[in-house]
Amino acid sequence: MTPKILIIGACGQIGTELTLALRQKVGNNNVIASDIREGNEELMASGPFEIADATNFEQIQDLVMHHEIDEVYLMAAMLSATAEKFPMKGWALNMNSLFHVLNLAKDKKISKVFWPSSIAVFGPTTPKHDTPQTTIMEPTTVYGISKQAGERWCEYYHRKFGVDVRSIRYPGLISYKTLPGGGTTDYAVEIYHEALKNGKYTSFLSKETELPMMFMDDAIRATISLMEAPAENVKVRSSYNLSALNFTPDTLAEAIKKEIPEFEISYNPDFRQAIADSWPSSIDDSRAREDWGWKHEFDLQKMTTRMLDGIREVHQV
Ligand SMILES: NC(=O)c1ccc[n+]([C@@H]2O[C@H](COP(=O)([O-])OP(=O)(O)OC[C@H]3O[C@@H](n4cnc5c(N)ncnc54)[C@H](O)[C@@H]3O)[C@@H](O)[C@H]2O)c1
């Protein structure tokens, strides 16, 4: 049977593309998009949309009951750089929205939940290279603390109440359809826009800052395939490590120069440098590969070509 899906935070960087991909898969009317603001034209035109606040339990419950929802993808959150500026707001949004959805699943009003975690769960004491699935986690950002706590609660609700919750620790995600929402890896999206518009970019992370990253198409494919995996294959109920690429601003600039030879990069690190320095530079995702067959498709050059073509087309640069 086709599931009825609710996406909360559907107008963001990931939610937009996830909504479009799920609508293509299960039919436009089976995927209800919701957010506190309207999304881009393509999203709004493609199917049902509701304004709802993820921190308001009644509003979310009403949506679930009214649309007879089976599965919820909770994409609303305050991201790493913004949450450092508004710590209490970030904590309240990231935690309360998760509790609301987990409690709806505990009460059997929905049958499956997707909730994204992040590489921000790791901290300066975590092994930096090939960070294992299970390791030291002492995050130093409000965002990272909220994601780590969220992971513990997901596992708790699964173990204690049998809630079918599934999660991925996304690396920095790179896409062209919508702009990123205030994270530490946003530079890797901005750089493409600026390369096309102005032929140069000033990076807010230093030349040698290596971080795990992924092209959005791979992230969406991973998300849907984890949600489709048989429950017994989903052995990690906190959140799966997931990896595709690792690069520095310098390597990314070199990849762009292969397509735009006159492109120039300069560096002016800001407060986001300290956040990036506390995160891993590469991730061991062998559990995701073993448990549900994860395999990435996009390497750096393939992603770069797609990003430049996509920005030219969507944003008419
Ligand atoms: N983008 C990345 O690189 C990345 C990496 C790791 C994890 N994640 C996680 O993935 C999820 C989605 O991230 P994103 O990049 O799409 O974020 P985003 O900021 O682009 O989108 C979040 C969406 O949530 C909406 N929202 C905010 N407050 C809300 C509320 N109270 N009620 C309903 N909607 C609300 C916003 O309007 C926005 O459309 C988040 O949990 C984020 O932590 C993202």
The ligand as an SDF file (V2000), in Angstrom:
LIG
                    3D

 44 48  0  0  0  0  0  0  0  0999 V2000
   21.8480   20.9250    4.9280 N   0  0  0  0  0  0  0  0  0  0  0  0
   22.8280   20.2600    5.5020 C   0  0  0  0  0  0  0  0  0  0  0  0
   23.9820   20.3150    5.0520 O   0  0  0  0  0  0  0  0  0  0  0  0
   22.5390   19.3870    6.7020 C   0  0  0  0  0  0  0  0  0  0  0  0
   23.5860   18.6140    7.2330 C   0  0  0  0  0  0  0  0  0  0  0  0
   23.3380   17.8230    8.3520 C   0  0  0  0  0  0  0  0  0  0  0  0
   22.0600   17.7560    8.8760 C   0  0  0  0  0  0  0  0  0  0  0  0
   21.0530   18.5050    8.3520 N   0  0  0  0  0  0  0  0  0  0  0  0
   19.7210   18.4130    8.9700 C   0  0  0  0  0  0  0  0  0  0  0  0
   18.7170   18.1840    8.0010 O   0  0  0  0  0  0  0  0  0  0  0  0
   17.5000   18.8600    8.3810 C   0  0  0  0  0  0  0  0  0  0  0  0
   17.0620   19.7960    7.2700 C   0  0  0  0  0  0  0  0  0  0  0  0
   18.1200   20.7120    7.0140 O   0  0  0  0  0  0  0  0  0  0  0  0
   18.0510   21.8240    5.8700 P   0  0  0  0  0  0  0  0  0  0  0  0
   19.4350   22.0660    5.4470 O   0  0  0  0  0  0  0  0  0  0  0  0
   17.0230   21.4770    4.8750 O   0  0  0  0  0  0  0  0  0  0  0  0
   17.5790   23.0810    6.7400 O   0  0  0  0  0  0  0  0  0  0  0  0
   16.9300   24.4380    6.2450 P   0  0  0  0  0  0  0  0  0  0  0  0
   17.2470   25.4750    7.2760 O   0  0  0  0  0  0  0  0  0  0  0  0
   17.2830   24.7040    4.8280 O   0  0  0  0  0  0  0  0  0  0  0  0
   15.3770   24.0960    6.3120 O   0  0  0  0  0  0  0  0  0  0  0  0
   14.6640   23.9640    7.5020 C   0  0  0  0  0  0  0  0  0  0  0  0
   13.2050   24.2900    7.2140 C   0  0  0  0  0  0  0  0  0  0  0  0
   12.5000   24.2080    8.4530 O   0  0  0  0  0  0  0  0  0  0  0  0
   11.5860   25.2690    8.5140 C   0  0  0  0  0  0  0  0  0  0  0  0
   11.2580   25.5680    9.9010 N   0  0  0  0  0  0  0  0  0  0  0  0
   11.9520   26.2900   10.7940 C   0  0  0  0  0  0  0  0  0  0  0  0
   11.2940   26.3690   11.9590 N   0  0  0  0  0  0  0  0  0  0  0  0
   10.1420   25.6790   11.7890 C   0  0  0  0  0  0  0  0  0  0  0  0
    9.0310   25.4050   12.6350 C   0  0  0  0  0  0  0  0  0  0  0  0
    8.9710   25.8560   13.8920 N   0  0  0  0  0  0  0  0  0  0  0  0
    8.0280   24.6610   12.1260 N   0  0  0  0  0  0  0  0  0  0  0  0
    8.0600   24.1960   10.8490 C   0  0  0  0  0  0  0  0  0  0  0  0
    9.0810   24.4350   10.0080 N   0  0  0  0  0  0  0  0  0  0  0  0
   10.1100   25.1710   10.4740 C   0  0  0  0  0  0  0  0  0  0  0  0
   12.2750   26.4310    7.8160 C   0  0  0  0  0  0  0  0  0  0  0  0
   11.3320   27.4080    7.3770 O   0  0  0  0  0  0  0  0  0  0  0  0
   13.0000   25.7150    6.6840 C   0  0  0  0  0  0  0  0  0  0  0  0
   12.2250   25.6970    5.5140 O   0  0  0  0  0  0  0  0  0  0  0  0
   17.8210   19.5530    9.7120 C   0  0  0  0  0  0  0  0  0  0  0  0
   17.4580   18.6990   10.7710 O   0  0  0  0  0  0  0  0  0  0  0  0
   19.3230   19.6820    9.6710 C   0  0  0  0  0  0  0  0  0  0  0  0
   19.8390   19.7460   10.9610 O   0  0  0  0  0  0  0  0  0  0  0  0
   21.2760   19.3340    7.2750 C   0  0  0  0  0  0  0  0  0  0  0  0
  1  2  1  0
  2  3  2  0
  2  4  1  0
  4  5  1  0
  4 44  2  0
  5  6  2  0
  6  7  1  0
  7  8  2  0
  8  9  1  0
  8 44  1  0
  9 10  1  0
  9 42  1  0
 10 11  1  0
 11 12  1  0
 11 40  1  0
 12 13  1  0
 13 14  1  0
 14 15  2  0
 14 16  1  0
 14 17  1  0
 17 18  1  0
 18 19  2  0
 18 20  1  0
 18 21  1  0
 21 22  1  0
 22 23  1  0
 23 24  1  0
 23 38  1  0
 24 25  1  0
 25 26  1  0
 25 36  1  0
 26 27  1  0
 26 35  1  0
 27 28  2  0
 28 29  1  0
 29 30  1  0
 29 35  2  0
 30 31  1  0
 30 32  2  0
 32 33  1  0
 33 34  2  0
 34 35  1  0
 36 37  1  0
 36 38  1  0
 38 39  1  0
 40 41  1  0
 40 42  1  0
 42 43  1  0
M  CHG  2   8   1  16  -1
M  END
$$$$
